[in-house]
């Protein structure tokens, strides 16, 4: 009896993939290639791009504001990632070990549903030096008011913690999803052996969660390097460039000073930095390997 010929679903699969692929090519690949080309030109939007070789990159290497923006960005990323990851891991473990109620996960995720601009505006009002309720509370407990968004020493930690508040719930849910892949029998065996919750966390949870944590770190680090809207709404790079992150400097050069060629060169530099960091994270955390195998 002749075998029944299997239906080829390749054409149907391509039809489903096509919209996302077209969007990816139009909104990701083409702008990236266009930006790389513009980074080798002098372009102010009013006249056609004029090729100038490596001039933009030479200027970037010699630009102290660029290096300061990169340093400020790294400072922000370190604070944001460390605090966000620790808090998200703690929240995810508590949701896993104490309760798995759906409404609680909804509450944890709520800040993520607020746009960055709205969150920045809310905290701008709360932390206002003169009228903010945050400083009013600080004053009531007997401490001096703090210029959270107007003091060079406080501004980046404040911006970082604002974004931690908004994103920690989403990060916690990603980690919580990873915790679901760890067999409960391992914890039961640990309890049988008399292991404490802290011991099981160090010996079972963290090692088996490593691939998920690696993925979460890659996502959050890449996202943190692209911080822009919170700074644009609250400080606009001030005071005295102490919060001028790289994305805001790129924006200022492109849309504030119409130096699109130079802005494109800095964007390419940021892309290279992110590629290198992602590769190092992937290799150092062994994200492709799982101890559950």
N, C-alpha and C positions, 0 to 999 in steps of 0.2 A: 504494500500500500504506500502510495506516494506521500512523503512527509508534507505536512501542511506548512506552506510558506509563511514565515513571520512577517508581519506588517512592519514596514520601515517607517519609524516615527521621526526620522531626521528632519524632514521638512517641517513637521509640526513643532518640533523643539526649536528650530531656528526662528519660527514665527513668534514664539514666546520670548526668545532671547533678543530678537531684533530691536524692540523699543528701548530696552536697557542699553544695548550695544550702541545704538544710534545716539542716545543721550550721553553715554560715556565718551564717544568719539567727539561729539560736538562741544560738550561742556568740560571735558577733562583733557583729552589728548590734544585737540586742536589749540586750546588756549596755552597749554604747556609748550607746544612746539613754537607757537607764535611768540610767547614770552622769551624763549631761548633765543629766537632770531632777534627780537627787539633789544636784547641785552648787549648785542654787538653793534647797536646803532645809536645815533643821536636823534631823539624823537620827542616832539613837544605837542603832538596831536594836531597842530595847525599846519604843519608842513610834512611832506613825505619823509619816512625814515631815511637817515643818512648814515651809511656804514662807517663806523669809526674803530673797528677792530677791538682790541682789548682795553681801550681807554676807560670804559666804565668800570672794568674790574681793577685796573690800576688805581683809579680814583677811590674805589671801595676799600682797597687795602690801606690806602693812605688817609681814610676818613675816620677821625676819632669819634665822631657821632655814631657811625656804624658800629664800631667796636664797643662803644658804651651801650648801644641798644642791644647788641648781642649779649653782653654781660648782664644787663638788666633782665633780659628774657630768660637766660639760664638761671638767674637767681629766683625769678618767679616760678619757673618750671620745677626747681628743686623743692621749694616750699609747697607748691600745689600738689605735686605727685606724692611726696612723703606723707603729708597730712591726709590727703584724700585716700591713698591706698590703705593706710593704717586704719582710718575710721571705717572705710568701706568693708575691709576684712572683718573688723569687729562686729559691724552691723550684720553682715552676712552670716557669720558664725552664730550670733545670737538668734537670728531668724531660723537657722537650721537646727540649733540645739534646744531652743526654748519654745518657739512657736512657728507655725507655718501658715498662719491665717492670711487669707488673700487681702483683707482690708488693711492689714498692717503693711503689706508690700505696697499697696496703693499709697498709703501715707508716706512711706519712705521715698517713693518715686515722685511725689507731688512737686517738690522744688524744680525737678528737671523739666516739668511741663511749663514752667515760667520762662519766658524768653530772656536771654542775656541782658537785653536793653532794659526790660522792666525790672529785673533783679538789680541791675546797676543803679537805676533811678531810685528804687526803694531804699537801698543801702546808702545812697548819696544823701537822702533825707534823714535817715536814721542816724548816720554818723556825722552830720553837719556839726561844726564846732560850736556854733552859736545856738541853733534851734533844734538840733537833733536829739531825739529821745535817748539815744545811746549815751551821749555825753551828759545828759541830764541825770541818768541813772548813775553814771560814774561819779558825778558831783555829789549826789545824795549819799553815797557810801563813803564820802570823805576824801576822794581822790581828785586830782587835778584833771581838767578837761584835756582831751587828746585830739590833735588835728590829724585824724586818721588818714585823710586823703589830701592833706596839704603839707605834711611833714615828710621830708625825704627819707627818714628812717622808718616811717610807718607805712608809706604808701604801697609798696610792693607786697609786703605781708598782708595788708588789708585787701588789696585786689585779689591776691591768691586765695584768701579765706572766703571772700565773696563767691568766687567760682567753685571752691570746695563745697560750700553750702548748696550750690545749685546742682553739681554733678555727682556728689557722693552717693545719692540714692541710686542713680543709674549704674554706677560702678559697683555698688553693693549687690544689685540684682544680677549683674554679670557674674560676680564671684559666687553668689548664691546658686546660680544655675550650675556652676562648676562643682559646687559641693554636692549636688544631687547625683553626680557620677561616682561618688565614693561609696562603696558598698557599706551598708549599716552593719554587716557582720563583722567588719574590722573593728568597729567601735565596741560591739558586744564582746569580742575577744579581748579587747583592751580592758574593759571593765572586769571581765572574769579574772584577768591577771592582776587586778588591783591598781590599774593605771588611773591617775587623776585626769580631770578634764584638760588641765594645762599640758600634761605629758602627752595625751592623745593628740592635742592640737599640734605640738611640736613634732611628734613622731609619726603621726598618721595624716592629719589634715594638710599641713604645709607641704610635705613631700609630694603627696598625691594631687595637690592643687597647683603644683608648679606650672604645668602647661597653660592652665587658664590664667594664672597670675601673669605669666609672660605675655599672653595675648592682651590682657587688660592693660598692662604697663605700656605695651607698644601703642595701643589706641590712645591712652590718656597722655602719653608723652608727646605724640604727634599733635594731638589736639591742643595741648598746653602751649606748644611752641607757636601756635597760630592765634594766641590771644590777641584780641583787637577791640571788640565792642565794649567790654567793660571799661577799658582804658579810655576809649573815645568818649564815652558818656560821662565818666566821673572826673578824670584828671587831664585829658588831652595831652598826655606826656609829661606833665609837670609834677611837682615843682622842679624847675631847672633840669629837665631831662631825666629826673630820677625814676619816672615811670614810662619813659619813651621806649616801649618794647619794639622789637624789630618790625613786626607787622604794622604798627602805627607809623614808624619811620618810612616804611615803603609806601604806605598810603599817602603820607604827607608829601613825599617826593613826587608821586604820580599825580595825585589829584589836587594837591595844594600848590605845587611849584611846576607842574606839567613837565617834569623830567622823567618821561616814561622809560627811556633807555636805561638810565641809572637805576630806577626802581625795578626794572626787569632784571638787571644784573644782581641786585640784592635778593630778589625772589629766587633766582636760580641758585644763588649761594645758600639760601635757606633750604631749598629742595635738596641740595647735596648734603647739607648737615643732617637733615631728617633721614635721608637714605642711609647714611653712615651709622647714625644712632640706631635706626631700626635693625640694620644688619648685625650690629654688635649686640643689641639686646637679644635678638633671635638666637645668635650663636652662644652667648654667655649663659642664657637661661635654658638652653636646650629645649626650646619651645616645641620642636617637632617630636620629642620623645615623651612617653608617658610611663610612669612607674606602675600603672595598672595593668600594663600588657603582660 
